[in-house]
Amino acid sequence: MLLVKVLVVVMLLAVIVSLFSGLFFLVKDDGTKRRTVNALTWRIGLSIVAILIIIIAGFAGFIPMDNTPL
């Protein structure tokens, strides 16, 4: 269960890093390079993978899906 939580946190941190790199490239690039688009594409892909990990962990029982407290 701890591995799933660590994996989700690492994925979300990677999403944040990708978001800020996209912002940096948006501000610094002259518009001829596709680095902003690539950074935001990575952000979307990482977000989808993080959501899928949460869904799979919920169905597998690693994350409780009911409203009972741990």
Distance bins in CASP14 RR format, pairs under 12 A and 6 or more apart:
PFRMAT RR
TARGET T0000
AUTHOR 0000-0000-0000
RMODE 2
METHOD distances of the structure
MODEL  1
1 7 0 0 0 0 0 1 0 0 0 0 0
1 8 0 0 0 0 0 1 0 0 0 0 0
1 57 0 0 0 0 1 0 0 0 0 0 0
1 58 0 0 0 0 0 1 0 0 0 0 0
1 60 0 0 0 0 0 1 0 0 0 0 0
1 61 0 0 0 0 1 0 0 0 0 0 0
1 62 1 0 1 0 0 0 0 0 0 0 0
1 63 1 0 0 1 0 0 0 0 0 0 0
1 64 0 0 0 0 1 0 0 0 0 0 0
1 70 0 0 0 0 1 0 0 0 0 0 0
2 8 0 0 0 0 0 1 0 0 0 0 0
2 9 0 0 0 0 0 1 0 0 0 0 0
2 57 0 0 0 0 0 1 0 0 0 0 0
2 62 0 0 0 0 1 0 0 0 0 0 0
2 63 0 0 0 0 0 1 0 0 0 0 0
3 9 0 0 0 0 0 1 0 0 0 0 0
3 10 0 0 0 0 0 1 0 0 0 0 0
3 53 0 0 0 0 0 1 0 0 0 0 0
3 57 0 0 0 0 1 0 0 0 0 0 0
3 60 0 0 0 0 0 1 0 0 0 0 0
3 62 0 0 0 0 1 0 0 0 0 0 0
3 63 0 0 0 0 0 1 0 0 0 0 0
4 10 0 0 0 0 0 1 0 0 0 0 0
4 11 0 0 0 0 0 1 0 0 0 0 0
4 50 0 0 0 0 0 1 0 0 0 0 0
4 52 0 0 0 0 0 1 0 0 0 0 0
4 53 1 0 0 1 0 0 0 0 0 0 0
4 54 0 0 0 0 1 0 0 0 0 0 0
4 55 0 0 0 0 0 1 0 0 0 0 0
4 56 0 0 0 0 1 0 0 0 0 0 0
4 57 1 0 1 0 0 0 0 0 0 0 0
4 58 0 0 0 0 1 0 0 0 0 0 0
4 59 0 0 0 0 0 1 0 0 0 0 0
4 60 0 0 0 0 1 0 0 0 0 0 0
4 61 0 0 0 0 1 0 0 0 0 0 0
4 62 1 0 1 0 0 0 0 0 0 0 0
4 63 1 0 0 1 0 0 0 0 0 0 0
4 64 0 0 0 0 0 1 0 0 0 0 0
5 11 0 0 0 0 0 1 0 0 0 0 0
5 12 0 0 0 0 0 1 0 0 0 0 0
5 50 0 0 0 0 0 1 0 0 0 0 0
5 53 0 0 0 0 0 1 0 0 0 0 0
5 54 0 0 0 0 0 1 0 0 0 0 0
5 57 0 0 0 0 1 0 0 0 0 0 0
5 58 0 0 0 0 0 1 0 0 0 0 0
5 62 0 0 0 0 1 0 0 0 0 0 0
5 63 0 0 0 0 1 0 0 0 0 0 0
5 70 0 0 0 0 0 1 0 0 0 0 0
6 12 0 0 0 0 0 1 0 0 0 0 0
6 13 0 0 0 0 0 1 0 0 0 0 0
6 53 0 0 0 0 0 1 0 0 0 0 0
6 57 0 0 0 0 0 1 0 0 0 0 0
6 62 0 0 0 0 0 1 0 0 0 0 0
7 13 0 0 0 0 0 1 0 0 0 0 0
7 14 0 0 0 0 0 1 0 0 0 0 0
7 46 0 0 0 0 0 1 0 0 0 0 0
7 49 0 0 0 0 1 0 0 0 0 0 0
7 50 0 0 0 0 1 0 0 0 0 0 0
7 52 0 0 0 0 0 1 0 0 0 0 0
7 53 1 0 0 1 0 0 0 0 0 0 0
7 54 0 0 0 0 1 0 0 0 0 0 0
7 56 0 0 0 0 0 1 0 0 0 0 0
7 57 0 0 0 0 1 0 0 0 0 0 0
7 62 0 0 0 0 0 1 0 0 0 0 0
7 63 0 0 0 0 0 1 0 0 0 0 0
8 14 0 0 0 0 0 1 0 0 0 0 0
8 15 0 0 0 0 0 1 0 0 0 0 0
8 46 0 0 0 0 0 1 0 0 0 0 0
8 47 0 0 0 0 0 1 0 0 0 0 0
8 49 0 0 0 0 1 0 0 0 0 0 0
8 50 1 0 1 0 0 0 0 0 0 0 0
8 51 0 0 0 0 1 0 0 0 0 0 0
8 52 0 0 0 0 0 1 0 0 0 0 0
8 53 1 0 1 0 0 0 0 0 0 0 0
8 54 1 0 0 1 0 0 0 0 0 0 0
8 55 0 0 0 0 0 1 0 0 0 0 0
8 56 0 0 0 0 0 1 0 0 0 0 0
8 57 1 0 0 1 0 0 0 0 0 0 0
8 58 0 0 0 0 0 1 0 0 0 0 0
8 62 0 0 0 0 0 1 0 0 0 0 0
8 63 0 0 0 0 1 0 0 0 0 0 0
9 15 0 0 0 0 0 1 0 0 0 0 0
9 16 0 0 0 0 0 1 0 0 0 0 0
9 50 0 0 0 0 1 0 0 0 0 0 0
9 53 0 0 0 0 0 1 0 0 0 0 0
9 54 0 0 0 0 0 1 0 0 0 0 0
10 16 0 0 0 0 0 1 0 0 0 0 0
10 17 0 0 0 0 0 1 0 0 0 0 0
10 46 0 0 0 0 1 0 0 0 0 0 0
10 49 0 0 0 0 0 1 0 0 0 0 0
10 50 0 0 0 0 1 0 0 0 0 0 0
10 53 0 0 0 0 0 1 0 0 0 0 0
11 17 0 0 0 0 0 1 0 0 0 0 0
11 18 0 0 0 0 0 1 0 0 0 0 0
11 42 0 0 0 0 0 1 0 0 0 0 0
11 43 0 0 0 0 0 1 0 0 0 0 0
11 45 0 0 0 0 1 0 0 0 0 0 0
11 46 1 0 1 0 0 0 0 0 0 0 0
11 47 0 0 0 0 1 0 0 0 0 0 0
11 48 0 0 0 0 0 1 0 0 0 0 0
11 49 1 0 0 1 0 0 0 0 0 0 0
11 50 1 1 0 0 0 0 0 0 0 0 0
11 51 0 0 0 0 1 0 0 0 0 0 0
11 52 0 0 0 0 1 0 0 0 0 0 0
11 53 1 0 0 1 0 0 0 0 0 0 0
11 54 0 0 0 0 1 0 0 0 0 0 0
11 57 0 0 0 0 0 1 0 0 0 0 0
12 18 0 0 0 0 0 1 0 0 0 0 0
12 19 0 0 0 0 0 1 0 0 0 0 0
12 43 0 0 0 0 0 1 0 0 0 0 0
12 46 0 0 0 0 1 0 0 0 0 0 0
12 47 0 0 0 0 1 0 0 0 0 0 0
12 49 0 0 0 0 0 1 0 0 0 0 0
12 50 1 0 1 0 0 0 0 0 0 0 0
12 51 0 0 0 0 0 1 0 0 0 0 0
12 53 0 0 0 0 0 1 0 0 0 0 0
12 54 0 0 0 0 0 1 0 0 0 0 0
13 19 0 0 0 0 0 1 0 0 0 0 0
13 20 0 0 0 0 0 1 0 0 0 0 0
13 43 0 0 0 0 0 1 0 0 0 0 0
13 46 0 0 0 0 1 0 0 0 0 0 0
13 50 0 0 0 0 0 1 0 0 0 0 0
14 20 0 0 0 0 0 1 0 0 0 0 0
14 21 0 0 0 0 0 1 0 0 0 0 0
14 39 0 0 0 0 0 1 0 0 0 0 0
14 42 0 0 0 0 1 0 0 0 0 0 0
14 43 0 0 0 0 1 0 0 0 0 0 0
14 45 0 0 0 0 1 0 0 0 0 0 0
14 46 1 0 1 0 0 0 0 0 0 0 0
14 47 0 0 0 0 1 0 0 0 0 0 0
14 49 0 0 0 0 1 0 0 0 0 0 0
14 50 0 0 0 0 1 0 0 0 0 0 0
15 21 0 0 0 0 0 1 0 0 0 0 0
15 22 0 0 0 0 0 1 0 0 0 0 0
15 39 0 0 0 0 0 1 0 0 0 0 0
15 40 0 0 0 0 0 1 0 0 0 0 0
15 42 0 0 0 0 1 0 0 0 0 0 0
15 43 1 0 1 0 0 0 0 0 0 0 0
15 44 0 0 0 0 1 0 0 0 0 0 0
15 45 0 0 0 0 1 0 0 0 0 0 0
15 46 1 0 1 0 0 0 0 0 0 0 0
15 47 1 0 1 0 0 0 0 0 0 0 0
15 48 0 0 0 0 0 1 0 0 0 0 0
15 49 0 0 0 0 1 0 0 0 0 0 0
15 50 1 0 0 1 0 0 0 0 0 0 0
15 51 0 0 0 0 0 1 0 0 0 0 0
16 22 0 0 0 0 0 1 0 0 0 0 0
16 23 0 0 0 0 0 1 0 0 0 0 0
16 39 0 0 0 0 0 1 0 0 0 0 0
16 42 0 0 0 0 0 1 0 0 0 0 0
16 43 0 0 0 0 1 0 0 0 0 0 0
16 46 0 0 0 0 1 0 0 0 0 0 0
16 47 0 0 0 0 0 1 0 0 0 0 0
16 50 0 0 0 0 0 1 0 0 0 0 0
17 23 0 0 0 0 0 1 0 0 0 0 0
17 24 0 0 0 0 0 1 0 0 0 0 0
17 39 0 0 0 0 1 0 0 0 0 0 0
17 42 0 0 0 0 1 0 0 0 0 0 0
17 43 0 0 0 0 1 0 0 0 0 0 0
17 46 0 0 0 0 1 0 0 0 0 0 0
18 24 0 0 0 0 0 1 0 0 0 0 0
18 25 0 0 0 0 0 1 0 0 0 0 0
18 35 0 0 0 0 0 1 0 0 0 0 0
18 36 0 0 0 0 0 1 0 0 0 0 0
18 37 0 0 0 0 0 1 0 0 0 0 0
18 38 0 0 0 0 1 0 0 0 0 0 0
18 39 1 0 1 0 0 0 0 0 0 0 0
18 40 1 0 0 1 0 0 0 0 0 0 0
18 41 0 0 0 0 1 0 0 0 0 0 0
18 42 1 0 1 0 0 0 0 0 0 0 0
18 43 1 0 1 0 0 0 0 0 0 0 0
18 44 0 0 0 0 1 0 0 0 0 0 0
18 45 0 0 0 0 1 0 0 0 0 0 0
18 46 1 0 0 1 0 0 0 0 0 0 0
18 47 0 0 0 0 1 0 0 0 0 0 0
18 49 0 0 0 0 0 1 0 0 0 0 0
18 50 0 0 0 0 0 1 0 0 0 0 0
19 25 0 0 0 0 0 1 0 0 0 0 0
19 26 0 0 0 0 0 1 0 0 0 0 0
19 36 0 0 0 0 0 1 0 0 0 0 0
19 39 1 0 0 1 0 0 0 0 0 0 0
19 40 1 0 0 1 0 0 0 0 0 0 0
19 41 0 0 0 0 0 1 0 0 0 0 0
19 42 0 0 0 0 1 0 0 0 0 0 0
19 43 1 0 1 0 0 0 0 0 0 0 0
19 44 0 0 0 0 0 1 0 0 0 0 0
19 45 0 0 0 0 0 1 0 0 0 0 0
19 46 0 0 0 0 1 0 0 0 0 0 0
19 47 0 0 0 0 1 0 0 0 0 0 0
20 26 0 0 0 0 0 1 0 0 0 0 0
20 27 0 0 0 0 0 1 0 0 0 0 0
20 36 0 0 0 0 0 1 0 0 0 0 0
20 39 0 0 0 0 1 0 0 0 0 0 0
20 40 0 0 0 0 0 1 0 0 0 0 0
20 42 0 0 0 0 0 1 0 0 0 0 0
20 43 0 0 0 0 1 0 0 0 0 0 0
21 27 0 0 0 0 0 1 0 0 0 0 0
21 28 0 0 0 0 0 1 0 0 0 0 0
21 29 0 0 0 0 0 1 0 0 0 0 0
21 35 0 0 0 0 1 0 0 0 0 0 0
21 36 0 0 0 0 1 0 0 0 0 0 0
21 37 0 0 0 0 0 1 0 0 0 0 0
21 38 0 0 0 0 1 0 0 0 0 0 0
21 39 1 0 1 0 0 0 0 0 0 0 0
21 40 0 0 0 0 1 0 0 0 0 0 0
21 41 0 0 0 0 0 1 0 0 0 0 0
21 42 0 0 0 0 1 0 0 0 0 0 0
21 43 0 0 0 0 1 0 0 0 0 0 0
21 46 0 0 0 0 0 1 0 0 0 0 0
22 28 0 0 0 0 1 0 0 0 0 0 0
22 29 0 0 0 0 1 0 0 0 0 0 0
22 33 0 0 0 0 0 1 0 0 0 0 0
22 34 0 0 0 0 0 1 0 0 0 0 0
22 35 1 0 0 1 0 0 0 0 0 0 0
22 36 1 0 1 0 0 0 0 0 0 0 0
22 37 0 0 0 0 1 0 0 0 0 0 0
22 38 0 0 0 0 1 0 0 0 0 0 0
22 39 1 1 0 0 0 0 0 0 0 0 0
22 40 1 0 0 1 0 0 0 0 0 0 0
22 41 0 0 0 0 0 1 0 0 0 0 0
22 42 0 0 0 0 1 0 0 0 0 0 0
22 43 1 0 0 1 0 0 0 0 0 0 0
22 44 0 0 0 0 0 1 0 0 0 0 0
23 29 0 0 0 0 0 1 0 0 0 0 0
23 35 0 0 0 0 0 1 0 0 0 0 0
23 36 0 0 0 0 1 0 0 0 0 0 0
23 39 0 0 0 0 1 0 0 0 0 0 0
23 40 0 0 0 0 1 0 0 0 0 0 0
23 43 0 0 0 0 0 1 0 0 0 0 0
24 35 0 0 0 0 1 0 0 0 0 0 0
24 36 0 0 0 0 1 0 0 0 0 0 0
24 39 0 0 0 0 1 0 0 0 0 0 0
24 40 0 0 0 0 0 1 0 0 0 0 0
25 31 0 0 0 0 1 0 0 0 0 0 0
25 32 0 0 0 0 0 1 0 0 0 0 0
25 33 1 0 0 1 0 0 0 0 0 0 0
25 34 0 0 0 0 1 0 0 0 0 0 0
25 35 1 0 1 0 0 0 0 0 0 0 0
25 36 1 0 1 0 0 0 0 0 0 0 0
25 37 0 0 0 0 1 0 0 0 0 0 0
25 38 0 0 0 0 1 0 0 0 0 0 0
25 39 1 0 1 0 0 0 0 0 0 0 0
25 40 0 0 0 0 1 0 0 0 0 0 0
25 41 0 0 0 0 0 1 0 0 0 0 0
25 42 0 0 0 0 0 1 0 0 0 0 0
25 43 0 0 0 0 0 1 0 0 0 0 0
26 33 0 0 0 0 0 1 0 0 0 0 0
26 34 0 0 0 0 0 1 0 0 0 0 0
26 35 0 0 0 0 1 0 0 0 0 0 0
26 36 1 0 1 0 0 0 0 0 0 0 0
26 37 0 0 0 0 1 0 0 0 0 0 0
26 38 0 0 0 0 0 1 0 0 0 0 0
26 39 0 0 0 0 1 0 0 0 0 0 0
26 40 0 0 0 0 1 0 0 0 0 0 0
27 35 0 0 0 0 0 1 0 0 0 0 0
27 36 0 0 0 0 1 0 0 0 0 0 0
28 35 0 0 0 0 1 0 0 0 0 0 0
28 36 0 0 0 0 1 0 0 0 0 0 0
28 39 0 0 0 0 0 1 0 0 0 0 0
29 35 1 0 1 0 0 0 0 0 0 0 0
29 36 1 0 0 1 0 0 0 0 0 0 0
29 37 0 0 0 0 0 1 0 0 0 0 0
29 38 0 0 0 0 0 1 0 0 0 0 0
29 39 0 0 0 0 0 1 0 0 0 0 0
30 36 0 0 0 0 0 1 0 0 0 0 0
31 37 0 0 0 0 0 1 0 0 0 0 0
33 39 0 0 0 0 0 1 0 0 0 0 0
34 40 0 0 0 0 0 1 0 0 0 0 0
34 41 0 0 0 0 1 0 0 0 0 0 0
35 41 0 0 0 0 0 1 0 0 0 0 0
35 42 0 0 0 0 0 1 0 0 0 0 0
36 42 0 0 0 0 0 1 0 0 0 0 0
36 43 0 0 0 0 0 1 0 0 0 0 0
37 43 0 0 0 0 0 1 0 0 0 0 0
37 44 0 0 0 0 0 1 0 0 0 0 0
38 44 0 0 0 0 0 1 0 0 0 0 0
38 45 0 0 0 0 0 1 0 0 0 0 0
39 45 0 0 0 0 0 1 0 0 0 0 0
39 46 0 0 0 0 0 1 0 0 0 0 0
40 46 0 0 0 0 0 1 0 0 0 0 0
40 47 0 0 0 0 0 1 0 0 0 0 0
41 47 0 0 0 0 0 1 0 0 0 0 0
41 48 0 0 0 0 0 1 0 0 0 0 0
42 48 0 0 0 0 0 1 0 0 0 0 0
42 49 0 0 0 0 0 1 0 0 0 0 0
43 49 0 0 0 0 0 1 0 0 0 0 0
43 50 0 0 0 0 0 1 0 0 0 0 0
44 50 0 0 0 0 0 1 0 0 0 0 0
44 51 0 0 0 0 0 1 0 0 0 0 0
45 51 0 0 0 0 1 0 0 0 0 0 0
45 52 0 0 0 0 1 0 0 0 0 0 0
46 52 0 0 0 0 0 1 0 0 0 0 0
46 53 0 0 0 0 0 1 0 0 0 0 0
47 53 0 0 0 0 0 1 0 0 0 0 0
47 54 0 0 0 0 0 1 0 0 0 0 0
48 54 0 0 0 0 0 1 0 0 0 0 0
48 55 0 0 0 0 0 1 0 0 0 0 0
49 55 0 0 0 0 0 1 0 0 0 0 0
49 56 0 0 0 0 0 1 0 0 0 0 0
50 56 0 0 0 0 0 1 0 0 0 0 0
50 57 0 0 0 0 0 1 0 0 0 0 0
51 57 0 0 0 0 0 1 0 0 0 0 0
51 58 0 0 0 0 0 1 0 0 0 0 0
52 58 0 0 0 0 0 1 0 0 0 0 0
52 59 0 0 0 0 0 1 0 0 0 0 0
52 60 0 0 0 0 0 1 0 0 0 0 0
53 59 0 0 0 0 0 1 0 0 0 0 0
53 60 0 0 0 0 0 1 0 0 0 0 0
53 62 0 0 0 0 1 0 0 0 0 0 0
53 63 0 0 0 0 1 0 0 0 0 0 0
54 60 0 0 0 0 0 1 0 0 0 0 0
54 61 0 0 0 0 0 1 0 0 0 0 0
54 62 0 0 0 0 1 0 0 0 0 0 0
54 63 1 0 0 1 0 0 0 0 0 0 0
54 65 0 0 0 0 0 1 0 0 0 0 0
55 61 0 0 0 0 0 1 0 0 0 0 0
55 62 0 0 0 0 0 1 0 0 0 0 0
55 63 0 0 0 0 1 0 0 0 0 0 0
55 65 0 0 0 0 1 0 0 0 0 0 0
56 62 0 0 0 0 1 0 0 0 0 0 0
56 63 0 0 0 0 1 0 0 0 0 0 0
56 65 0 0 0 0 0 1 0 0 0 0 0
57 63 1 0 1 0 0 0 0 0 0 0 0
57 64 0 0 0 0 0 1 0 0 0 0 0
57 65 0 0 0 0 1 0 0 0 0 0 0
58 64 1 0 0 1 0 0 0 0 0 0 0
58 65 1 0 1 0 0 0 0 0 0 0 0
58 66 0 0 0 0 0 1 0 0 0 0 0
59 65 1 0 0 1 0 0 0 0 0 0 0
63 70 0 0 0 0 0 1 0 0 0 0 0
64 70 1 0 0 1 0 0 0 0 0 0 0
END
